[in-house]
Amino acid sequence: MADRLGGLPALARPLLSDLAALATGRNGRGGVGPLNIDDVRARARKRSCALPFSYVDSAAEDFATHRANLRAFDEVTLRPDLLTDVRDRDRSITLFGRTLASPVLLAPTGMPGIQHADAEFAGAGAAHAAGTVFTVSMASSHSVTRIAERCPGPLWFQLYPWGNADDFTPYVELAARAGCEALVVTLDTPVGGNREADIRTGFTMPPRLSRANAGEVLRHPVRFGRWIRTLAAGPGIAMGNIAETGVTGGMNAVHQATKFEAKFVPGFSAAELALVRRLWDGPLLVKGITTAEQARRARAAGVDGVIVSNHGGRQLDGLPASLRALPEVAEALDGTGTEILLDGGIRRGTDVLKALALGARAVMIGRPWVWGLAAAGRPGVDTVLRILHTEIERDMALMGVRTLADLGPRHVNVPAAWAYAAPREASTTLAP
Ligand SMILES: Cc1cc2nc3c(=O)[nH]c(=O)nc-3n(C[C@H](O)[C@H](O)[C@H](O)COP(=O)(O)O)c2cc1C
């Protein structure tokens, strides 16, 4: 091809060769790759059967909290430090004494095996390669033991707030045996959220054939067939930790899911958290904190970190955006040494910088890594992290910050309507 274009003017040559490569599909890139996280989501949507895709996209009731999570990042604007030499930028952080190459951690998400057979192997592998943490959900597809065998970590483990200590204690021990470095107790799930979207698409746990999902099967038989092959090739709907703890072992996947759901007894209180604290020597975090009062109680219970989170809007609809709750939590924990993380709606590098400026040490991503997994397995998760890291590095330069520790409330404008939550002396308010 290059020879035949030899006589053309210099400017036209690359353009024509690109056009030819596109037409023949031989440019090796298949056109423009995903430019951002929304593009990755679009790819996942195109490839996936509607049932697993809508499970990831889903949120509780009217999606008010989920929408607020995303909108809050637009409401906060940035205040750069120009005239700064930003040739050398460092996006690493230190968390619980460990240096991580990235402030973006992978949040616990249950049953990624319904998206791709590699499930957590892809997520934990990508996290390891990127120098960050992968958090294994208690409802993981592969067991934490198998994940730890395949992926060097760092791994954290997430525990659900089951009311019965005899039920959750074996999971704490399992996480310790697998070498997990931190334990995350998710407090915002005493019961499951009301996800009507899942009921409409017919995505139930355990799965059942219904009029709703039968329609999808008939409309998109190819995608449905691909999904069935995905389920057959990997863990499918199985939950790997269950058999290993022996709590509900020795059953098929449908029975596991049923038993798992039945363990959600809403009795996890301060006494249970205190027991977890006694059982777990390493860093202990609680996930689902949205107010200063909760943050203080968690601190009093001896936790080392809190995750400001509303479960991606999937639990109590009507909670504030995570970003909006963050300044209040940061103020309550100021000077205590308690680490603060945030998740919910992180889609851009600027989102990460805004969260860090308002008091978070690090952020977590839930849906984005699962979209990457659904779109392309391990390379898809790698792509998600690469996109965010490229954006963070560019945004640090544009903001005039060399290290993430340089970020503070002076780098953001917070809406006046947030004044209750925002530490007023430390941040500038905008007119409403
Ligand atoms: C498909 C899916 C499964 C999830 N499963 C869990 C889980 O097992 N445990 C948990 O603590 N949070 C779970 N979450 C919530 C995430 O950890 C995280 O809080 C949320 O996804 C962050 O919002 P984002 O999706 O906008 O990044 C899940 C979220 C999704 C999307």
The ligand as an SDF file (V2000), in Angstrom:
LIG
                    3D

 31 33  0  0  0  0  0  0  0  0999 V2000
  -22.6050   -4.8530   39.8480 C   0  0  0  0  0  0  0  0  0  0  0  0
  -22.2860   -4.2990   41.1870 C   0  0  0  0  0  0  0  0  0  0  0  0
  -22.1160   -5.1590   42.2570 C   0  0  0  0  0  0  0  0  0  0  0  0
  -21.7810   -4.6320   43.5150 C   0  0  0  0  0  0  0  0  0  0  0  0
  -21.5500   -5.5160   44.5410 N   0  0  0  0  0  0  0  0  0  0  0  0
  -21.1200   -5.0260   45.7320 C   0  0  0  0  0  0  0  0  0  0  0  0
  -20.7420   -5.9170   46.7660 C   0  0  0  0  0  0  0  0  0  0  0  0
  -20.7740   -7.1350   46.6120 O   0  0  0  0  0  0  0  0  0  0  0  0
  -20.3470   -5.3690   47.9480 N   0  0  0  0  0  0  0  0  0  0  0  0
  -20.2780   -4.0150   48.1480 C   0  0  0  0  0  0  0  0  0  0  0  0
  -19.8980   -3.5570   49.2260 O   0  0  0  0  0  0  0  0  0  0  0  0
  -20.6020   -3.1550   47.1560 N   0  0  0  0  0  0  0  0  0  0  0  0
  -21.0100   -3.6270   45.9620 C   0  0  0  0  0  0  0  0  0  0  0  0
  -21.3000   -2.7480   44.9590 N   0  0  0  0  0  0  0  0  0  0  0  0
  -21.1120   -1.3000   45.1710 C   0  0  0  0  0  0  0  0  0  0  0  0
  -19.6850   -0.8800   44.8010 C   0  0  0  0  0  0  0  0  0  0  0  0
  -18.7470   -1.4220   45.6970 O   0  0  0  0  0  0  0  0  0  0  0  0
  -19.5280    0.6500   44.8210 C   0  0  0  0  0  0  0  0  0  0  0  0
  -19.9300    1.1440   46.0770 O   0  0  0  0  0  0  0  0  0  0  0  0
  -20.3010    1.3880   43.7390 C   0  0  0  0  0  0  0  0  0  0  0  0
  -20.3850    0.6090   42.5660 O   0  0  0  0  0  0  0  0  0  0  0  0
  -19.6060    2.7090   43.4390 C   0  0  0  0  0  0  0  0  0  0  0  0
  -20.2900    3.4520   42.4870 O   0  0  0  0  0  0  0  0  0  0  0  0
  -19.8950    3.4600   40.9260 P   0  0  0  0  0  0  0  0  0  0  0  0
  -20.4530    2.1860   40.3770 O   0  0  0  0  0  0  0  0  0  0  0  0
  -20.5980    4.6550   40.4030 O   0  0  0  0  0  0  0  0  0  0  0  0
  -18.3930    3.5150   40.8210 O   0  0  0  0  0  0  0  0  0  0  0  0
  -21.6430   -3.2360   43.6920 C   0  0  0  0  0  0  0  0  0  0  0  0
  -21.8270   -2.3910   42.6080 C   0  0  0  0  0  0  0  0  0  0  0  0
  -22.1310   -2.8920   41.3690 C   0  0  0  0  0  0  0  0  0  0  0  0
  -22.2830   -1.9520   40.2180 C   0  0  0  0  0  0  0  0  0  0  0  0
  1  2  1  0
  2  3  1  0
  2 30  2  0
  3  4  2  0
  4  5  1  0
  4 28  1  0
  5  6  2  0
  6  7  1  0
  6 13  1  0
  7  8  2  0
  7  9  1  0
  9 10  1  0
 10 11  2  0
 10 12  1  0
 12 13  2  0
 13 14  1  0
 14 15  1  0
 14 28  1  0
 15 16  1  0
 16 17  1  0
 16 18  1  0
 18 19  1  0
 18 20  1  0
 20 21  1  0
 20 22  1  0
 22 23  1  0
 23 24  1  0
 24 25  2  0
 24 26  1  0
 24 27  1  0
 28 29  2  0
 29 30  1  0
 30 31  1  0
M  END
$$$$
